Amino acid sequence: MLKNLDLYWRIININLKMRNSKTKFTRLSILSFLLVFSSLSLSAQEIDLLLKGGQVIDPKNKINAKMDVAIAGGKIVQVAANIPANSAKKTVDVSGLYVTPGIIDMHAHVFQGNDLGSYIADGQTAVPADAFTFRAGVTTVVDAGSSGWRNFRRFKEQNIDRSQTRILALLNITGNGMYGRFEEQDKTDFNPEMTSYMITKLFPKIIVGIKAAHYWGDFTQVDRAVEAGKLAKVPVMVDFGEHQPTNSIKSLFLEHLRPGDIFTHTFAYGPKDRETVVDDAGIVKPFIFEAQKRGILFDVGHGGGAFFWRQAVPAIKQGFKPDVISTDLHSDSMNGGMKDMANVMSKFLNIGLTLEEVIEKSTASPARVINRPDLGNLSVGSEADVAVFSVKKGNFGFTDVRRNVLKGTQKMDAELTIRAGKIVWDLNGVSGPIWDSPQALTK
Amino acid sequence: MQTYFKTLKSLSLFLLITFFATNIKAQEIDLLLKGGHVIDAKNKINGKMDVAIKDGKIFRVAADIPSSSAKKTVNVSGLYVTPGLIDIHGHVFHGTENNYLSNSLDALPPDGFTFRSGVTTVADAGGAGWKNIDLFRKNVVEHSKTRVLSFMNIVGGGMRGVDTYEQDEADMDAKLTAASAIKNKDIVIGIKLAHYIGHDWEPTDKAVEAGRIASIPVMVDFGKALPPLPLEDLLLKHLRPGDILTHAYRYDQEFDRNGKMLEHKQAIVDVKTKKVKPFVWEARKKGLIFDVGHGGGSFNWSQAVPAMEQGFHPDVLSSDLHTGSMNAGFKDMANLASKFLVLGMPLADVIAASTWNPAKVIQRTELGNLSEGTEADIAVFRLREGDFGYIDASGMALRGKLKLEAELTLRKGRVVWDLNALSAPLAK
């Protein structure tokens, strides 16, 4: 109470100063200020968790500075320099570390199940989200078309509703999602109406877009997906890699997709069935820049077969940067060159993107792409999904999907991950009291 | 005399041919791990040696094997080369039922956790019982790159839920369990008893009976009985030498009906005196095995630190991997091994307790070593020095200067994990 009185006094002083500077204030406005400030001061004393001394990188709010982050009631309540530790129930020293919004991995496969006949939909190639997300700083994944309108409900009940990670989804234009390459060729199963209803009528908060993938034929699948995207007013993500001979990506970008639609596996190299963005001479094809200018979004989707240094390195050198960094996490990518989201982000750090760019392309940018401005930032009032990274210096090696190496000197480690205000990963025990210290519980 | 020379001649010819033959073989090493520090407890190796692999098997372990004899050489100098780790307490009977750790989402597909921490073999600790061991084989064993084994639950339906299924004594059948274990002896290496809350020894004795019939060890997760059963009786009267007490460093605070705090029924360290209880030493002498089984709630500094200080080291390090432990204090086997390093256990002992010791405990002595001719399951670790921290099951931290990281993992001679691209060519 004394503290509050002190605060009131200061506020009144501020108001008096403002009056002196010829601003007119009625008594009522002073009173309302007092009420607002008193409620703020109460919450300031009730910070649940204070991350103190870190370098905050929050691209959406244009913050890249040493600041403290205060969390209460599972939400961000303040981001500012020098928030006093005595205003918080628990303070974690994160000095020397980078504090960012919880990472969004826009391309993962987490419809884990035991249908042994299936490839990814309810199959063993999909993986449990929580096993890979928090340890890499990820708090939200977007499942990229594992399910379609016929089996999305099962995905939701079985995996989405039971994960700590926030799982959003792109719904496959194929009714049963990624059941198998054979089933994914069925044109009669590309149903824009049912796909869009699943989004607009049933799950508008979870399904954030449409996926078209693995199709061997012409542009039919993409066009149906775009039709569904128009009906549901959501973006379409295209994996355009299995056409023999290849379909033109210039035509895809300039004639079939809409601004805001997403091309994934941007740096893949399989010229027989997927047209590349960088030509054989190592030059980014001119229409790629045109497409990006038009608003086509380029997603990494690293995966087990879709990231090649000889595409990514020249592209970035020539100024073609991906809009979104993502993993394409599944059981065939997890132990290869991909590993986890922090490793994929580290790759881009070592190719020459700045840390701020890497964070932007893994937080604010994917949030914008999937029309979820509530995510991927540390704005006051947003759900407290936070990642804390260290950037190790040393000699590291990173492989692409053909096991070629790029040597690097920096590697990101997820030190602390917070989901809805709860610590869900703590690599080095920075949030726990020393076991035999007076602060420790009696356990 | 003539025949003597003849024999000598043919003998030297034989030797010459043999020499050439081995030489030709030597030129056909598929993969050579060069310059590392090999720790192989079974073969009493703890020094700088090269490891050669051919046809998925260990071909040779020796100093200075020439690179020219290998198709591919990986420089592992500065790193530790060990047998692939064996984790005898995982929960990998993943599935989609709401069945706790039996065909359920609380159990995890192994490959996402094993290779990245140097593990090549994992034993599921009681997820399956005799009624669903076939499903376990079909869904998990046959679909994992990790070698998957099983401690089969004495409960026929496996670890389906603590409150009901796992209390059903009618579903605990020693004969059927043993019969199924024998039938599935390629994957079943032990019997598990866990979570029993009754105040009687029948389930324990049934598990031991099944173990006796099938000639395999029993692993017990003890301490849920109400009112408590004495740990001393379990170790000295009911279990056999070679049987396993898991969650060795667990300490749960428990209270009686009047809210009075009870001495935990399983704690091996006396909470008041901080001494390892005398009967625990006696049990070790008798041949009982003490397994870590860290899990989400079964490893506490308040038990582990005094026990380690008094020299009570674990026989076996293991994970108790499941969704409740993966993101908490446990994390992965390399993290767990690091904890014991910072508690003062020598690296060679930590490796032995994660390779050769568990191999002996589960009677699979073809595993956990780098003897010539064994399947080439290998882990290569970096021992990082710096400021690290580790948390226990109650969220308490301990700071340390060491951390093990799995750099390279080989299963059957194939690279299945390569953290820093040691085995890969440079990009052209």
Interface residues (C-beta under 8 A of the other chain):
Chain A: Q112 G113 N114 L116 D122 Q124 V127 P128 D130 A131 F132 F134 R135 Q158 N159 R162 W309 R310 V313 S331 M334 N335 K339 N395 F396 G397 F398 T399 D400 R403 N404 V405 L406 K407 V424 W425 D426 L427 N428 G429 V430 S431 G432 P433 I434 W435 D436 A440 L441 T442 K443
Chain B: H94 G95 T96 N103 L105 L108 P109 D111 G112 F113 F115 R116 K138 N139 H143 Y251 Q253 N300 W301 S302 V305 T323 M326 N327 G329 K331 D387 F388 G389 Y390 I391 D392 S394 G395 M396 A397 L398 R399 V416 W417 D418 L419 N420 A421 L422 S423 A424 P425 L426 A427 K428
